[in-house]
Amino acid sequence: MNAIIYLVVLPLGTAFLLGILYFFKKTYSRSLILVSVLLHSGLIFWISRQALFEPLLYSPGDWDRLGIFLLVDSFSVLMLSLTGLLVPLAVIYSWRWVDHNEAKYYILLFILTAGISGMVITADLFNLFVFFEITSIASYALVAIPKKDASIEGTLKYIIPGTIGGLFVLAGIILTYQGTGHLGLAGIAREFHLIPELIQKTIITFFVFGFGLKIALVPLHTWLPDSYTGAPLPYNVLSSGLVINAPLLALLRILYLFLNPELIQSGGITGLLIMLGALTIIVGHITAYQQDNIMRLLAYSSVAQMGYIIIGPALATEAGLIGGSLHMLNHALMKGALFFSAGLIIIKARSRNINDFQGLGSSLPLVSAAFVISGLAIVGLPPFNGFVSKLLLLQATLESEQFLPALIILLGSFLSLIYYLKIFTILYSKKGSSEIKKYDPAGLWSLKAPALLLSSLCLILGLVPSLPLKIINKIPHHLMESINFIELFPGG
């Protein structure tokens, strides 16, 4: 059996075994969790290394006629690498953070990992929808798992738009299959132009709306801040870095393969997505500035960052796709560091209210430094990674003569600087430092290490951006030229 299938089988099998182990012998459960998550990450990086030389294709059964394939190419490698990094860190962090419903939490975490991995590597619409729903259901359950008022409310506000989004995606898949007779992306890419233009526009609209709800583009974003407020913090890291990025990857594959860059630009898709991206940046940042709860602030910041990410690929140029893909990677690292470090600050302050963080910078020097570094990175200041990706996005918009989104990118960075500076000022304020609670998480390295690692990567990738760009520069070859993608498959 090809190793690619184990990217899904391993986490699903672990979830099943955990259910049995927690029932009979809970003692060994953490050992299984650690071994499985490390094996999965090792498998990801081993497969990704091979896929950078040549895309890997696998058919899980005799489904060639329907185009049922699993594919690992450079675009898949980007998201798989994030999965291989963030999931182990979230697991390590969870050992100290999650103190109730452990069995259900870790089972759902592995199901979520399987769903995300499947969405990233599937090359057909049938499995895309299956893994899309697996990811969604696991996400709803993880948000609800604390069983508090905020988590239940967040789940209800998440599950309703999520279900609606899923129905639109399913409708788009049904219309696509009726029009082309194919489920595989390669077959659809060959036949999509034969569908009547009105049906084409309807299909694309369904996909943009359906996935747009999961990506949290304004005005389809309102579920995200409420879901973050009551969810376990490690899940928020995975949500901002993986759960909302995986549907974006799926949407971009559909747009670029079903249409082509020229049709995206001339058919109004570029204008629509740029408008949504610009609106998402402004609304996200302005609303983040108004928040006193650190979780809601970071949630609205994630909304704003999705605006930056969508603008790049919306340009339908190589420079835009590279800039957007790099910012997708950078956002996952920056926001992961912010959430992880914010968790320790919350423990110290025993509050999620930003005003209660006064004076904590001196008592939590490493964690506060990690928060400041990742905060400056997400604002887009040099020498951090966010500066590089925002600069590439700015250059791409100017090259395409899209001057308004270029201005929005600059304005959004300025707005984010204002509210992050407010947090930094409170953290390092001397006022209230004598009233800091006695509880000291100084020895909790399982909580500190993820924040310090990701914030260090924000600096390293800012100083040496060529490291991620070696992968990302290969993305346009198969994504922007559908013929190159089609040729990967039998009969292509």
ChimeraX attribute file (.defattr): number of C-alpha atoms within 10 A of each C-alpha:
attribute: neighborCount
match mode: 1-to-1
recipient: residues
	/A:1	8
	/A:2	10
	/A:3	14
	/A:4	23
	/A:5	17
	/A:6	17
	/A:7	23
	/A:8	22
	/A:9	17
	/A:10	20
	/A:11	26
	/A:12	21
	/A:13	16
	/A:14	21
	/A:15	24
	/A:16	14
	/A:17	16
	/A:18	24
	/A:19	16
	/A:20	14
	/A:21	17
	/A:22	17
	/A:23	10
	/A:24	10
	/A:25	10
	/A:26	13
	/A:27	10
	/A:28	12
	/A:29	17
	/A:30	16
	/A:31	9
	/A:32	15
	/A:33	22
	/A:34	14
	/A:35	11
	/A:36	19
	/A:37	22
	/A:38	16
	/A:39	15
	/A:40	23
	/A:41	21
	/A:42	14
	/A:43	18
	/A:44	23
	/A:45	16
	/A:46	12
	/A:47	20
	/A:48	24
	/A:49	14
	/A:50	14
	/A:51	18
	/A:52	17
	/A:53	10
	/A:54	13
	/A:55	19
	/A:56	20
	/A:57	20
	/A:58	19
	/A:59	18
	/A:60	14
	/A:61	8
	/A:62	9
	/A:63	11
	/A:64	14
	/A:65	11
	/A:66	15
	/A:67	22
	/A:68	24
	/A:69	23
	/A:70	20
	/A:71	24
	/A:72	24
	/A:73	25
	/A:74	27
	/A:75	24
	/A:76	21
	/A:77	25
	/A:78	22
	/A:79	25
	/A:80	26
	/A:81	15
	/A:82	20
	/A:83	23
	/A:84	21
	/A:85	20
	/A:86	23
	/A:87	25
	/A:88	19
	/A:89	24
	/A:90	23
	/A:91	22
	/A:92	19
	/A:93	23
	/A:94	20
	/A:95	13
	/A:96	12
	/A:97	18
	/A:98	16
	/A:99	10
	/A:100	11
	/A:101	11
	/A:102	14
	/A:103	18
	/A:104	16
	/A:105	22
	/A:106	22
	/A:107	24
	/A:108	23
	/A:109	26
	/A:110	26
	/A:111	27
	/A:112	31
	/A:113	28
	/A:114	26
	/A:115	28
	/A:116	28
	/A:117	28
	/A:118	28
	/A:119	29
	/A:120	29
	/A:121	28
	/A:122	25
	/A:123	26
	/A:124	23
	/A:125	27
	/A:126	20
	/A:127	19
	/A:128	23
	/A:129	18
	/A:130	15
	/A:131	23
	/A:132	25
	/A:133	17
	/A:134	19
	/A:135	25
	/A:136	22
	/A:137	18
	/A:138	21
	/A:139	27
	/A:140	22
	/A:141	20
	/A:142	25
	/A:143	28
	/A:144	22
	/A:145	21
	/A:146	19
	/A:147	15
	/A:148	12
	/A:149	11
	/A:150	17
	/A:151	24
	/A:152	21
	/A:153	18
	/A:154	23
	/A:155	25
	/A:156	17
	/A:157	18
	/A:158	25
	/A:159	18
	/A:160	12
	/A:161	18
	/A:162	20
	/A:163	17
	/A:164	15
	/A:165	22
	/A:166	23
	/A:167	15
	/A:168	20
	/A:169	25
	/A:170	18
	/A:171	17
	/A:172	23
	/A:173	22
	/A:174	16
	/A:175	17
	/A:176	24
	/A:177	17
	/A:178	12
	/A:179	18
	/A:180	17
	/A:181	15
	/A:182	24
	/A:183	24
	/A:184	23
	/A:185	26
	/A:186	27
	/A:187	21
	/A:188	24
	/A:189	22
	/A:190	18
	/A:191	16
	/A:192	21
	/A:193	14
	/A:194	11
	/A:195	15
	/A:196	10
	/A:197	11
	/A:198	8
	/A:199	14
	/A:200	20
	/A:201	14
	/A:202	15
	/A:203	19
	/A:204	20
	/A:205	16
	/A:206	22
	/A:207	25
	/A:208	24
	/A:209	18
	/A:210	26
	/A:211	26
	/A:212	22
	/A:213	27
	/A:214	27
	/A:215	27
	/A:216	24
	/A:217	27
	/A:218	23
	/A:219	12
	/A:220	20
	/A:221	21
	/A:222	17
	/A:223	21
	/A:224	26
	/A:225	23
	/A:226	22
	/A:227	30
	/A:228	27
	/A:229	23
	/A:230	24
	/A:231	26
	/A:232	20
	/A:233	23
	/A:234	23
	/A:235	24
	/A:236	28
	/A:237	25
	/A:238	25
	/A:239	22
	/A:240	28
	/A:241	26
	/A:242	27
	/A:243	23
	/A:244	22
	/A:245	25
	/A:246	25
	/A:247	23
	/A:248	22
	/A:249	20
	/A:250	20
	/A:251	20
	/A:252	18
	/A:253	19
	/A:254	20
	/A:255	23
	/A:256	23
	/A:257	24
	/A:258	23
	/A:259	20
	/A:260	17
	/A:261	23
	/A:262	13
	/A:263	15
	/A:264	18
	/A:265	16
	/A:266	10
	/A:267	13
	/A:268	11
	/A:269	21
	/A:270	22
	/A:271	17
	/A:272	14
	/A:273	21
	/A:274	23
	/A:275	17
	/A:276	20
	/A:277	27
	/A:278	26
	/A:279	18
	/A:280	28
	/A:281	31
	/A:282	22
	/A:283	20
	/A:284	28
	/A:285	27
	/A:286	18
	/A:287	16
	/A:288	27
	/A:289	18
	/A:290	12
	/A:291	17
	/A:292	15
	/A:293	16
	/A:294	22
	/A:295	27
	/A:296	22
	/A:297	24
	/A:298	25
	/A:299	27
	/A:300	28
	/A:301	26
	/A:302	28
	/A:303	31
	/A:304	30
	/A:305	27
	/A:306	29
	/A:307	30
	/A:308	28
	/A:309	27
	/A:310	28
	/A:311	31
	/A:312	32
	/A:313	26
	/A:314	26
	/A:315	26
	/A:316	24
	/A:317	20
	/A:318	19
	/A:319	22
	/A:320	26
	/A:321	28
	/A:322	24
	/A:323	30
	/A:324	28
	/A:325	27
	/A:326	27
	/A:327	29
	/A:328	27
	/A:329	23
	/A:330	29
	/A:331	27
	/A:332	25
	/A:333	29
	/A:334	33
	/A:335	29
	/A:336	29
	/A:337	31
	/A:338	26
	/A:339	25
	/A:340	28
	/A:341	28
	/A:342	23
	/A:343	23
	/A:344	22
	/A:345	25
	/A:346	17
	/A:347	15
	/A:348	21
	/A:349	23
	/A:350	14
	/A:351	14
	/A:352	19
	/A:353	14
	/A:354	20
	/A:355	16
	/A:356	19
	/A:357	27
	/A:358	23
	/A:359	21
	/A:360	23
	/A:361	23
	/A:362	16
	/A:363	18
	/A:364	18
	/A:365	13
	/A:366	17
	/A:367	28
	/A:368	24
	/A:369	18
	/A:370	26
	/A:371	29
	/A:372	22
	/A:373	23
	/A:374	32
	/A:375	27
	/A:376	24
	/A:377	26
	/A:378	29
	/A:379	27
	/A:380	24
	/A:381	19
	/A:382	14
	/A:383	17
	/A:384	29
	/A:385	31
	/A:386	30
	/A:387	22
	/A:388	24
	/A:389	27
	/A:390	27
	/A:391	19
	/A:392	21
	/A:393	30
	/A:394	25
	/A:395	17
	/A:396	26
	/A:397	25
	/A:398	15
	/A:399	14
	/A:400	13
	/A:401	11
	/A:402	16
	/A:403	13
	/A:404	13
	/A:405	23
	/A:406	21
	/A:407	14
	/A:408	19
	/A:409	24
	/A:410	15
	/A:411	15
	/A:412	25
	/A:413	21
	/A:414	14
	/A:415	18
	/A:416	24
	/A:417	19
	/A:418	13
	/A:419	21
	/A:420	20
	/A:421	15
	/A:422	13
	/A:423	20
	/A:424	19
	/A:425	15
	/A:426	19
	/A:427	26
	/A:428	18
	/A:429	16
	/A:430	14
	/A:431	11
	/A:432	14
	/A:433	17
	/A:434	9
	/A:435	10
	/A:436	17
	/A:437	12
	/A:438	8
	/A:439	10
	/A:440	14
	/A:441	15
	/A:442	15
	/A:443	8
	/A:444	12
	/A:445	14
	/A:446	17
	/A:447	24
	/A:448	21
	/A:449	19
	/A:450	24
	/A:451	32
	/A:452	23
	/A:453	15
	/A:454	27
	/A:455	29
	/A:456	19
	/A:457	19
	/A:458	28
	/A:459	20
	/A:460	15
	/A:461	19
	/A:462	22
	/A:463	15
	/A:464	15
	/A:465	16
	/A:466	12
	/A:467	12
	/A:468	15
	/A:469	16
	/A:470	12
	/A:471	19
	/A:472	21
	/A:473	19
	/A:474	15
	/A:475	21
	/A:476	20
	/A:477	14
	/A:478	21
	/A:479	24
	/A:480	23
	/A:481	14
	/A:482	22
	/A:483	16
	/A:484	14
	/A:485	19
	/A:486	19
	/A:487	12
	/A:488	16
	/A:489	20
	/A:490	11
	/A:491	9
	/A:492	12
